[in-house]
Amino acid sequence: MIDVPGVRHGTAPIPMAVRTGNMVYSSGIHGMDPETGEVPADPARQVELVFRHMRTIVENAGGGTDDIAMVIFNVVGDELRPLVNDEWIKMFPDDDDRPARNTHIMPLGMGMVIHVLMTAVLE
């Protein structure tokens, strides 16, 4: 079980991620602020936190962001794509070395504007 300190799925018994062999699979990663335990209203802050949590998960599993193989973004609207793209390029600056990615537009609950699923392959 891999956790992100200060981030949880409410009272549900769900880990943030698991490592099986050299594979890391996340549960839903949301933009909860670990300092407050709340999902901030600011969409840019939620996107920033989701990327921070992805980094924490893969590092707590023993890897780094270079090990992230696939990211699935669930967002509430297309207007979030520029925010996601900005953080994406910060985390993965090499045009020739980025994970696969897919984005779905869908309603999300509890004030979330973004929700992410991630897979990483550790060496």
Secondary structure by P-SEA (a helix, b strand, c coil): ccccccccccccccccccccccbbbbccccccccccccccccaaaaaaaaaaaaaaaaaaaccccccccbbbbbcccccaaaaaaaaaaaaccccccccccccccccccccccccbbbbbbcc
